[in-house]
Amino acid sequence: MAQGIIDFARFGQVSIITPFCLAGAMAPITVAGALTLQHAEALAGLTLAQIVRPGAPVVYGSFSSNVDMKSGAPAFGTPEHIKATLGAGQLARFTGLPWRSGGGSAANVSDAQAAHETQFALWASVLAGATVCIHAAGWLEGGLSVSFEKLITDIEALQTVAELCATTPGDADAIGFDAIAEVQPGGHFFSAAHTMARYRTAFYEPLVADWSNFGNWTQSGGKTATERATGIWKRILSDFQPPASAAATAGVLDEFIARRTEEGGAAPVS
């Protein structure tokens, strides 16, 4: 890792210096202790980059959480993970650097646990002002596996956060005084001119969520979000058309992989 930092700094490439501190395993068991060790390790890497090349581009990185003290397995989306992320954001601002945070989930399947662990971790990153958030979609089993279904449902969460970060207009046109005047007491806004002019684009269009009532949902097959996500990723893959540039380089890459494998490189994963 030290050699990587040296090489990146020497050639002016950005280094994201990210200690991985799990409270109770690779760091003190308390959040404060884990953050202290994380900060010291990050500063060591950042300093090394600046020694090699003063002004080398760097990003303060953090990925601190806790372990399951019953098994030693990493845990994510926990209260301790969230507190550590919030604290790391403060430390990054104190150093005046952009900041890389980390999400993730320790769940083994794409279920409610997986969703809320990832979303809690995501919210910590958003609230603390992260510049880059890694492992924000698809993670399972503490990063040992990935779920295409979870990737899709997590993207829904990311798109929702993006919508929340977009500006919400508050001018007279957005307030809709004319619509309020048009609709009489006891009436509805479905057919108001203000609604008719905006109904196609007014609201976020979900990627995988189903907003229909129980009756319509049942008649449509009663699929869960995970089942709908399966259909989405399979459709994306089946409809994919590689760009021309990829087709042009495929042969070159295949030849390179075959040659390096023959020379003793790692065998490609099937």
N, C-alpha and C positions, 0 to 999 in steps of 0.2 A: 504493500500500500504506500509506503514511504517513497519507493522508487517511482510509483505511478504519479504521486503528487509532484515529485521533482520533474519528471518528464513533461507532464501537462503544463506546469508553470514555465518551464524552459521554452516551450513553444507557444506560450500565450493562450492555452486552452483553459476553459472554465473547469475548475474542480469543485465538486460539491462534497465538502468534508463532513461525513456523517458517521459519528460513533453509534454503535448499537449497544445500548446499555439496558439490560433487563434487571430490574430491581429484584434483589434476592438471589441473583445468579452471577451476572458479570458486573454488578454494581451494588452498592449498599441497598438494603431492603426498603428504605424510606424514599419517598419521592424527592425530597430535598437532597438526600445523599446521591441518588442516581443522577439528578440534574447537575450536581456539583462535579461529579466525575465526567459526565457527558461534556460539560462546558470546558473542562480542562483538556480533555482529549481533542475536542474541536479546535481549541485555541492552539494546541500543539501542531495539528495539521495545517491550520491557517498560517501559523508562523513559519513553518517549513517552506510553504509555497512562496512567502514573501522574502525569505532568505535567498531562495534560488533566483527569484525575479521580483524585485520590489514593484508593487502594483499589479501583480499577476491576478487575473480575475478569479474570485472565489465566492462560494456560497456557504453560509453557515448551515450545517445540517443537523437534524436531530431525529432519533428514532428510539425513544425510551418508553418502555412499558414495564409490565411485571410478569412473573411466571406463576403458573399454578403450583403452589407449594406442596400439593399432594403428589404431583408427577414430575415437576420440573419443566413442563411444556410451556412455551411462550403463550401469553394471553394478549389479546388486543381488543380495543373498544371498551376497555375496563375503566372504572373511575380513575385509577392510577395512571393509565395511559393518557386519558383526557387531561388530567392535571399536569402531567409531565409535558404534554404538547403545549398547553397554555403557558407554562413556565418557560419552555424553550422559545416561544415567540417573544416573550419579554427579554430574554437573554440576547436573542438575535437583534432586536431593536437597540439594546444597550450597546452592542458592538457596531451597530450601524451597517449591518450587512443584509442582503437578501437571505431568505430563509427557506430551507427545504424541510417539510414535515413528512410524516408517514401515517398511512391509514392501516387497513388490514382487518382480518377476522381470524379467530381461532376455531370457528365452527368447521365441521367436517362435511356438511352438505349445504346446499343453497336453501336455507330455511329462515325462520324468523330470527333466530340467534345470529345467523350470518348477516342478515340485513341490518339489525339494529347495532351490532358491533361496528360494522363498517360506517354506518351513518353517524354514530356517536363520534368516531374517530375523525370523520370528515368535518363535522360541525366544530370540533376542537380546532382543526386546522383553519377553518374559515373565520371563527371568532378571534383567533390569535393572529390573523393576517398573514398566512403562509404565502410565499411567492411560488413555490412548487410543492405539490402534494403527490408523493409516490404511493403506489399500492392502493389507489382510490377505487379500483373496480376489479372484480373477479376473484379476489384473494380468498382462499380457503385453507384450513389446516395450518394457520400461521405461515402461509407462503409456500408450503410444500406442494400445494396443488392449486389449480385454477378451474373455475367453472364457467363455461360459456353462458349458461343461464344467469348466473350471478353477475357476469360482466354486463349483460343487457339490463338487468334490473338495477344495478349500481349506476349505469349510465343515466337511467331515469332520474336517480337521485342527484347526479352531477348536473344534469340539465335543469332540474328544479332549482338548485343553488344558483346556477347561472342566471335563471330568470329572476331570482330574488335580488341578484346584484345589478340587474339592469335598472335604468332610471324609470320611475313610475311618473308619468305626466300628471300634472295637477293644474293645468291651465283651464280656462273657461270651457273649452271644447271638451276636454276630458271629464270635467265635472258634470257636464250635461244638464245645465239649467233648463234648456229647451225640452229635454226628455222629461224632466221632473214636472214641468208645466203641462206637458202634453198628456201625461197619464193621470187620469182622475182618481179620486179616492176609491179604493176597492179594485182598481184596475191592475194591469200587469205591463211589464216593459218588453215582453217578447216581440211585439209588433211595432214598438216605437221606432221612429225614423232613426234615432240615435243608435238603437240596437241593430236595425237592419243594415246600417252602413258599416257595422263593425263585427258582426257575429262570426264571420269566417276567420278572423284573425285576432279577436279580442283576448282569447284565452290560450294558455299553453296547450298544445296538442300532445297528449301522452304517447310515449313510445310503446309501453307495454301495459300500463294501467288500464283497467276496465271500469268505466264509470256508470255502466248500465245498472238498472235495478236487478233484484234477485231473479225475477221472472224472466226478463230478457237474457240475463246471463245464463240461466239454466237452459233456455231454449237454444242458445248459441253453443252449447256443449259443456258449459260449466267448468271451463278450464281455469286452473290456478295461474297466478302470475308466472310461476316457474315454467309451467307447461306452455304458456303463451311465449315466453322468452325462448324456449326451445325452437318453436316455429320461426321466430324472428332470426335467430343466428343461422339456422339451416337455410332460410331463404336468402340471407345475405351472402352465404358461401355459394349457393347454387347460382345466384345472379351475378356473381363477381366476374368482371372482365379485366384481366391484367392490362395495365397500360403498355403501350408499344415499347416504351423504354425498357420495361421489365423483360419483355419477350426478347429484346435485342441482347440483353446481358445474361440471359439464362444459360446459354451455352458456355459462356466464359466462366461463369461461376461453377457450373457442373464440372468443367475441366479442371478448375483450380482445386475443388474439393477432392476429386479423384486423385489428382497428382499429389496433394499434400497427405492424403490418407495412405497412399502407396509409400510415401517417404517416411511414414511413421506417425502421422498425426492421428488425432482421436477419430475413431469411427463415427460417422454421422448417426444420429439417433433416428430410428425408424418410426 
